[in-house]
Amino acid sequence: MLHYLPFHALFDGNDYIVSSFTFSYAPSAGIYTLCQQRTAKPSGPPLILGVPDERAPLIKQEVESIAMRLPQAQVVLGAEPADKALRTEGVRSRLIHIATHGHFRQDNPMFSGIRLGSSYLSLYDLYQLRLEAELVTLSGCATGLNVVAAGDELLGLIRGLLYAGAQSLLLTMWDVNDRSTAKFMSSFYAKLGRGQTKHLALQAAAAELREHYPHPYYWAPFLLIGKTLA
């Protein structure tokens, strides 16, 4: 059950420990080491993909806000265009942000996925992609959940994205609120654009979100995975 616990949201009696420490996670020590050794693309325009609909109308606002904070960002809206852009432009992008619906399959994690195209981009589909980006963000519901298999093996989108070559990931542990997620992502990328490292940017964005949404439900689902110091 510890795989489903956001350690940064633990409370010491006075405050949440994310106020005092930065956090990053990894499926295992071996994968953490591998992520540290990976080199990301030194250049390449950020790729920002969004699939807004009536269930998540603020995705368009989130995408446009992030684009303002990342110079030369390429923005693509819509399920089919986003799917095509990820497959053709993702290989050249240093940062990839995807705002869409996530779908976690507890019964069969290989079919967990994110909504792109006419269906969901699954863990199996990610095995066929090359996404050697410095950071891949999946801004959707429960994109960071895993099934814990025998031998403490984790099966989920994390596995597919790391296999595709990503150096670090920003994912979510549960179903997130549309409005607070848009605020968090805008704040995170603003701080990243000012030169903060990813783990410090996440800590500061969480603190900023807590001022408006104090309950951990809103600010605690966001996880940094892999290499976060660059």
MOMO-V241200 format. One record per residue. N is the residue number from 1. RES is the residue in one small letter. PSI is psi in degrees with one decimal (* if undefined). Layout:
BEGIN
N&RES&PSI + N&RES&PSI
END
This chain:
BEGIN
1&m&-17.9 + 2&l&-22.3 + 3&h&-18.8 + 4&y&10.8 + 5&l&122.1 + 6&p&97.1 + 7&f&-29.3 + 8&h&-12.4 + 9&a&6.5 + 10&l&146.1 + 11&f&129.3 + 12&d&10.0 + 13&g&-22.4 + 14&n&-37.8 + 15&d&165.6 + 16&y&141.2 + 17&i&-10.9 + 18&v&-18.9 + 19&s&-24.2 + 20&s&-20.5 + 21&f&152.3 + 22&t&156.3 + 23&f&143.1 + 24&s&160.2 + 25&y&164.5 + 26&a&147.5 + 27&p&-29.5 + 28&s&165.3 + 29&a&-36.1 + 30&g&-43.4 + 31&i&-36.1 + 32&y&-44.9 + 33&t&-42.6 + 34&l&-42.1 + 35&c&-36.7 + 36&q&-30.0 + 37&q&-15.9 + 38&r&143.7 + 39&t&128.6 + 40&a&168.4 + 41&k&129.9 + 42&p&-17.6 + 43&s&-172.5 + 44&g&131.4 + 45&p&143.5 + 46&p&142.5 + 47&l&119.3 + 48&i&116.3 + 49&l&139.0 + 50&g&140.0 + 51&v&79.4 + 52&p&151.0 + 53&d&-172.0 + 54&e&-22.8 + 55&r&-21.6 + 56&a&67.8 + 57&p&-18.4 + 58&l&1.2 + 59&i&-41.8 + 60&k&-42.8 + 61&q&-41.1 + 62&e&-47.4 + 63&v&-44.8 + 64&e&-36.9 + 65&s&-41.5 + 66&i&-40.4 + 67&a&-33.4 + 68&m&-22.6 + 69&r&-6.9 + 70&l&104.1 + 71&p&141.0 + 72&q&21.6 + 73&a&140.7 + 74&q&119.7 + 75&v&131.5 + 76&v&124.6 + 77&l&143.7 + 78&g&143.6 + 79&a&-52.7 + 80&e&-47.4 + 81&p&-37.0 + 82&a&-40.9 + 83&d&-46.1 + 84&k&-42.3 + 85&a&-39.4 + 86&l&-40.9 + 87&r&-29.8 + 88&t&-37.7 + 89&e&-20.7 + 90&g&-34.0 + 91&v&-20.1 + 92&r&1.4 + 93&s&138.2 + 94&r&-36.2 + 95&l&136.4 + 96&i&123.3 + 97&h&126.4 + 98&i&115.4 + 99&a&108.7 + 100&t&-175.9 + 101&h&135.8 + 102&g&151.3 + 103&h&113.7 + 104&f&126.3 + 105&r&98.6 + 106&q&-34.9 + 107&d&-28.2 + 108&n&87.2 + 109&p&-20.0 + 110&m&-20.7 + 111&f&9.5 + 112&s&150.3 + 113&g&-176.4 + 114&i&146.4 + 115&r&114.7 + 116&l&146.9 + 117&g&-148.1 + 118&s&-2.7 + 119&s&-150.0 + 120&y&137.5 + 121&l&114.1 + 122&s&173.6 + 123&l&-42.2 + 124&y&-41.2 + 125&d&-37.7 + 126&l&-29.7 + 127&y&-19.5 + 128&q&-3.5 + 129&l&157.9 + 130&r&112.3 + 131&l&71.2 + 132&e&60.0 + 133&a&157.4 + 134&e&-36.4 + 135&l&130.8 + 136&v&123.3 + 137&t&129.1 + 138&l&100.2 + 139&s&88.1 + 140&g&-172.8 + 141&c&126.2 + 142&a&37.0 + 143&t&-15.8 + 144&g&9.1 + 145&l&149.5 + 146&n&156.3 + 147&v&131.8 + 148&v&108.4 + 149&a&-175.9 + 150&a&142.9 + 151&g&19.3 + 152&d&28.9 + 153&e&132.0 + 154&l&127.3 + 155&l&118.4 + 156&g&-171.9 + 157&l&-27.7 + 158&i&-46.3 + 159&r&-44.9 + 160&g&-40.9 + 161&l&-40.2 + 162&l&-37.5 + 163&y&-35.0 + 164&a&-12.0 + 165&g&2.4 + 166&a&141.1 + 167&q&-38.1 + 168&s&159.8 + 169&l&149.4 + 170&l&111.3 + 171&l&179.9 + 172&t&149.8 + 173&m&-16.9 + 174&w&-179.6 + 175&d&123.5 + 176&v&159.7 + 177&n&134.2 + 178&d&-48.4 + 179&r&-47.0 + 180&s&-33.1 + 181&t&-41.9 + 182&a&-41.1 + 183&k&-43.4 + 184&f&-48.1 + 185&m&-39.9 + 186&s&-43.6 + 187&s&-42.9 + 188&f&-48.0 + 189&y&-28.6 + 190&a&-42.9 + 191&k&-37.4 + 192&l&-40.1 + 193&g&-22.7 + 194&r&6.0 + 195&g&2.9 + 196&q&148.3 + 197&t&162.9 + 198&k&-40.8 + 199&h&-34.1 + 200&l&-36.4 + 201&a&-39.6 + 202&l&-43.3 + 203&q&-45.0 + 204&a&-39.2 + 205&a&-38.4 + 206&a&-41.2 + 207&a&-40.4 + 208&e&-41.1 + 209&l&-34.2 + 210&r&-26.0 + 211&e&-30.4 + 212&h&-30.5 + 213&y&83.3 + 214&p&-23.4 + 215&h&138.0 + 216&p&-23.3 + 217&y&-36.0 + 218&y&-38.3 + 219&w&-14.1 + 220&a&-12.9 + 221&p&-11.0 + 222&f&124.9 + 223&l&133.7 + 224&l&132.6 + 225&i&132.9 + 226&g&-141.7 + 227&k&121.4 + 228&t&-2.7 + 229&l&0.3 + 230&a&*
END
